[in-house]
Every structure is written in C-alpha cells, then in structure tokens.
Amino acid sequence: MGQFFKFLFASCLGTTLALFLLFFILIIVGTSQVAKETSSPKVSIRDNSVLKLTIPEQLPEQTNNVEMQNFSFKDEKVIGVHDLAKTIIKASDDPNIKGIYLQNTMYDHGYSTLKIIRDALLQFKNKGKFILSYGNYYNHKNYFLASTADNIFIHPLGFVELKGFGATIPFFKELMEKVGIKYNIYYAGEFKSATEPYRLSKMSDQNKLQLREYLESQLDEYIAQVAKSRNLSESELRNNFDQFLSYTPQRAIENKVLDKAASEQDVFIEIRNKLNIKTDENINFVSVSDYYNAKGIDTDYSAKNKVAVVFAEGTITDEKGSEGEIGKKYLKIIRDIRTNDKVKAIVLRVNSPGGSALMSDELLHELDLTRAAGKPIVVSMGDYAASGGYYISCHADSIFASPHTLTGSIGVFMMIPNIKVLTDEKIGIDFDTVGTGPMSNKFDITANWGTQESTILQENTDNTYKRFLEVVSSGRKLSMDATKEIAKGRIWTGPKAIDIGLVNRIGELNDAIECAAKLASLDKYRVAEYPAQDDAFQKLIKKFQDKDEDVQSQITNGILKEEMGQLYPYYLEYKNIQKMKGPQMRLPFKIIY
C-alpha cells in the first residue's frame, strides 16, 4: 500500500510540474506574440485623409463589453457605439480629416444605437466636411445612416429594400408538441407577450395592437429624420415606403431616395475630386478603429470629481454575468461606487430587455441605497429598457430615453417545461416516485401538473407583479390606479413613455451625464466607466481559467453566430429562456424590424 501511495504522489507531482511548465511556456510564447502583434506602428493621420466608416457587426454600448469569440493575442478593441460616435466627432475637428466614406454593410443594430452614430455624422457634416455613401444593398437600417451623406451611391445591379417596418415573431408551440415538451405558463399583464411563442401559434390581438402602434410611431420618427436629411416631404417618403416604389437603383434615383448608380471605383474618383488630388493618386483612408487607436478619447484627468457611467446592457441574470450581461458583478460595482468618495453621481445606461425578477430587485435595492447615501442617479435608456430593464430604472432622479427606445413592459411571467410526453411516449422512459407527504413530488417536470401547482405558481407570479407595480408607483410618483393602467405588460416608445409618466425627457447619454453633474452640483468632473473592461490578453487568460464547458460553450456560440447569421438572435433568446429560473421580468424576443 505504501508503494502505491509513493507512485501516486510521484505521478501527481509530475503532472503538476508538467502543467506548471506548460503554463510557463504559454506565458513566454504569449508575451512574445503580444510584443510582436501590438508593436505595430500607429497609423499616420496625414493631411487629406478620409475616415472610412464601416459599421461593425458587434457594436456594444461600452467598448470591449462583449465576450471574446476567438483565441487571439491581438489587442483588438471592439469599439462601443459611444466611443465610435466620439471618434467621428473628434475627426470633425481634425484638419487632416477631410471627409467620411461610409461603406454600407448589413447589420441589425437598434435605431437608438444607430441614432447615436447618425447624430455624430450630422455634426461632422455641419463642420463643412463631406460624407459619401456607397453600397450594393440598402435597407432601412443602413439607409438611416446613409441618408446623412451628401451623395448616396449604389451598385447598378444593387437592390433597395425600403418598404416600411415589419416584425416577425417565431412561435414554438407546435414544435414543442411534436418533440413532447409542454410548458406550464403563468403570467400577469394582458399585454405581457413573452410567453406567447410557447402557448399560442400566432400573436394575440393585444400583442398585435401594441406592436403595430410601436412600429407606426417608430416609422414616423424614422421618416421625420430621413426626410429632413434628403430634402423630401414626410408624406412623399411615407408613400414611397408604403408602396415600395424604389426597389431598383433607377427607381430609387428617380424618387430622390438615392443619388447615383456607380461602381466603387467611380466613388473613389468622386472622393479624389473632393480632395483635389490626381486620379492615379492613392486616397489615404483611415478606418475608425485606427483613428480611435491613434487619437483616443479625450479625458480631463485633472478633475478629481467623477460621474460614474454604469453600462447595464444585456439580459439580467442570476449568475455573475459575462460581458454583455447584467449579473451579480453589478451588485459589487454599485456598492464600490457608493463608498467611493470621488464619485459624486451615477448615470445608469440601460440597454436591456430585462430578465430575472430577483436580480432586478437586488440591483434596484443597491441603487436605492446609493441614492440614500446622497449620490444622485440618472438613467439613460438605449434600444431597450423594458420589464426588468425598466424596474432597475424607475427610482432614478431623472430618466432620459431615445425617441427609438422601447420601454415599459411592466409585467411578470414564469415558464416551467413539462417533459412527460417526451419521456413516456417519445423515448420510453418511465418515472416512479415516493415521498413523505402529498406535496413531496409536486412540481416534478416529468409528471403532469394539477390545480395545486398552478395555483401556487400563479400566486407567486401575481405577487411579483404587485411588487413591480408598487416599485413603479413609488419611484415615478404615480397613483396605483394610474400605474395599473399603463402597466399590463405593455410596451411604449420613449416619447409615449413621457406622456404617461414613465420617462422624464428625450435625450442621449451626454444629456444624462450633464443632468447628473448638475444634480451633484459639479462644475468640473470626469466620467468613469463601469464595469472595467479587460484587454484581449487578460480575457484570454480568464478563458483558460474558466470551466471547460464554459470555454466550449463560448466557442460553440461563436461558430453558431457565424453560421446562423440573422437567425442567431432568435436562437440566443430561445437558449436564454431555457436557462430561466423563477419569476421573469423580460421581453420575449427582441423586436427586429
């Protein structure tokens, strides 16, 4: 036996030393690779340069607030939308940057996000600098930005899909029935549509009503902005979209939606003319990421007082939360801010469809304690501040929303799968039980549920909804009757939310920061962003420290995102629903239109 333990110890020691040596080698190789890949010289921003803007597929609120999708030592930042806009504005004051070449691609970012970039483009243009746009294909998303350009070019064989806003919601009830899975569903709020894809085969009348009203108001906002940029009447543009009059390049040009059909080389000739350079001379294009890395974002470090901007983006989860999720790590962030004497105010930037009711309540509690400690809190809403996203917002001293924000959705639901048909009839697995009392085996997902389970969980759902109403009523200083009337799980746009008392004013993040500073009586201050973001190398090390299944899950998600394209958001929302625990305050699927 002693010999056995001697060999076991030797084996373990050898394995440990080997792992240590491997880690040491990885560090050396990694450091060498980092030195090589990050030592490249900065891009020269010489005179007569043109900023090349291509909207990336990943566009978080905060720079680098996304999960690392590949194993690379390159210090490649994923620029957040606010830093991207600041970069464009900074270039507008740079005498070396003469214009912007907007290279249009396909993306599904929300209109609140895109408006931040659009506003920056207009500010750039107002400085007397040119913007030229080129693309093979235009839809409402990329046209929203392209409409700021002096001239919009399209490939002669391109296609224009400007036909109004429409939303498609997937329904899984029939699929689940074929698989043998049934959901036990409980909800509060007649407009709370989150459970509809699992209990219905089509949208309810209430859901159709609220979505139609939402889309109509969003199209009105869109048309007002685009028509002004294109010098078209709003009625003319609305009719163009409704009748789908501009689907070919030629039709779009005739209707003044676009300006010219041309190849990209023709656009480059136009740029050379604007730069007053020879036709064979190279254009010095500078990408936004290169300009951002070269110039950075101006910060006044002489200011001691700070306004903390907390980027709360993504689903609200009971877990710690990875990048792009709101989880337990935010509780510590808010506590740390509360005890930081240099931080005088907080701006909570919310871009979330909601999630866990329990975590939403914990986050609100920490924010309430921070306000009680004398630090004002202002909320700035992005594309979504709905359900749990609104719950964590509603006690703020002031709330700003974008014209394109989707908010409200004050409602609660619970969904628990039942797999009895799957196990009994589809794959032939039988379950038997034994317990100490009549309730011991209730809530078993392998057995059919009766009235007792339903009564208990519906009561739990109703109690959580009551708490939601109370929180909104006290935070927004509304009567309970008024709160009940605007709740019901119904979604609202930013402007409508002002009318019904859920939001204070329309504005962007900068407006919220200025408001927070004013509430804190600050004349001189600097902005501190939370959560702190790791660089690429730190993220890589943390990835190796994660559990194997976490690493495998991240790699799998990266592959699926690449392969599924526009269908990936639906898959992601479905996976999130499968992970839900307890009462939920969240939207069903993000509305892509």
PERA-V822445 format. One record per backbone hydrogen bond with DSSP energy under -1.0 kcal/mol. CO is the residue of the C=O (numbers start at 1). NH is the residue of the N-H. Records with the same first field share a line. If there is no record, write none. Layout:
CO = NH / NH
//
This chain:
1 = 5
2 = 6
3 = 7
4 = 8
5 = 9
6 = 10
7 = 11
8 = 12
9 = 13
10 = 14
11 = 15
12 = 16
13 = 17
14 = 18
15 = 19
16 = 20
17 = 21
18 = 22
19 = 23
20 = 24
21 = 25
22 = 26
23 = 27
24 = 28
25 = 29
26 = 30
27 = 31
28 = 32
29 = 33
30 = 34
31 = 35
32 = 36
33 = 37
34 = 38
44 = 46
49 = 98
50 = 286
51 = 101
52 = 288
53 = 103
60 = 81
61 = 82
62 = 65
64 = 66
70 = 72
74 = 76
78 = 64
80 = 84
81 = 85
82 = 86
83 = 87
84 = 88
85 = 89
86 = 90
87 = 91
88 = 92
90 = 93
91 = 94
94 = 97
96 = 49
98 = 130
99 = 51
100 = 132
101 = 53
102 = 134
110 = 114
111 = 115
112 = 116
113 = 117
114 = 118
115 = 119
116 = 120
117 = 121
118 = 122
119 = 123
120 = 124
121 = 125
122 = 126
124 = 127
125 = 128
130 = 100
131 = 150 / 151
132 = 102
133 = 153
134 = 104
135 = 155
136 = 159
138 = 161
139 = 143
140 = 144
142 = 146
143 = 147
145 = 148
146 = 149
151 = 133
152 = 259 / 260
154 = 262
155 = 158
159 = 138
172 = 176
173 = 177
174 = 178
175 = 179
176 = 180 / 181
180 = 422
182 = 418
184 = 416
186 = 414
188 = 412
189 = 192
191 = 193
193 = 196
195 = 198
196 = 199 / 200
197 = 172 / 173
204 = 208
205 = 209
206 = 210
207 = 211
208 = 212
209 = 213
210 = 214
211 = 215
212 = 216
213 = 217
214 = 218
215 = 219
216 = 220
217 = 221
218 = 222
219 = 223
220 = 224
221 = 225
222 = 226
223 = 227
224 = 228
225 = 229
226 = 230
227 = 232
233 = 237
234 = 238
235 = 239
236 = 240
237 = 241
238 = 242
239 = 243
240 = 245
247 = 160
248 = 252
249 = 253
250 = 254
251 = 255
252 = 257 / 258
253 = 256
260 = 154
263 = 267
264 = 268
265 = 269
266 = 270
267 = 271
268 = 272
269 = 273
270 = 274
271 = 275
272 = 276 / 277
278 = 281
283 = 285
284 = 50
286 = 52
287 = 291
288 = 292
289 = 293
290 = 294
291 = 295
292 = 296
299 = 301
300 = 303
305 = 526
306 = 344
307 = 528
308 = 347
309 = 530
310 = 349
312 = 351
315 = 326
316 = 356
319 = 328
320 = 329
322 = 325
326 = 317
327 = 330
328 = 331 / 332
329 = 333
330 = 334
331 = 335
332 = 336
333 = 337
334 = 338
335 = 339
337 = 340
340 = 343
342 = 306
345 = 308
346 = 378
347 = 310
348 = 380
349 = 312
350 = 382
351 = 314
352 = 386
353 = 587
354 = 316
355 = 585
356 = 360
357 = 361
358 = 362
359 = 363
360 = 364
361 = 365
362 = 366
363 = 367
364 = 368
365 = 369
366 = 370
367 = 371
368 = 372
369 = 373
370 = 375
371 = 374
376 = 346
377 = 397
378 = 348
379 = 400
380 = 350
383 = 406
384 = 352
386 = 389
387 = 391
388 = 392
390 = 393 / 394
393 = 396
398 = 379
399 = 504 / 505
400 = 381
401 = 507
402 = 405
406 = 385
407 = 492
408 = 387
409 = 411
410 = 489
412 = 188
413 = 584
414 = 186
416 = 184
418 = 182
419 = 423
420 = 424
421 = 425 / 426
422 = 427
423 = 429
437 = 440
439 = 442
444 = 447
445 = 419
450 = 454
451 = 455
452 = 456
453 = 457
454 = 458
455 = 459
456 = 460
457 = 461
458 = 462
459 = 463
460 = 464
461 = 465
462 = 466
463 = 467
464 = 468
465 = 469
466 = 470
467 = 471
468 = 472
469 = 473
470 = 474
471 = 475
472 = 476
473 = 478
479 = 483
480 = 484
481 = 485
482 = 486
487 = 490
488 = 191
490 = 409
492 = 407
493 = 497
494 = 498
495 = 499
496 = 500
497 = 502 / 503
498 = 501
505 = 401
508 = 512
509 = 513
510 = 514
511 = 515
512 = 516
513 = 517
514 = 518
515 = 519
516 = 520
517 = 522
518 = 521
526 = 307
528 = 309
530 = 311
535 = 539
536 = 540
537 = 541
538 = 542
539 = 543
540 = 544
541 = 545
542 = 546
547 = 551
548 = 552
549 = 553
550 = 554
551 = 555
552 = 556
553 = 557
554 = 558
555 = 559
556 = 560
557 = 561
558 = 562
559 = 563
560 = 564
561 = 565
564 = 567
565 = 568
567 = 571
568 = 572
569 = 573
570 = 574
571 = 575
572 = 576
573 = 577
574 = 578
575 = 579
577 = 580
583 = 357
584 = 413
585 = 355 / 388
//
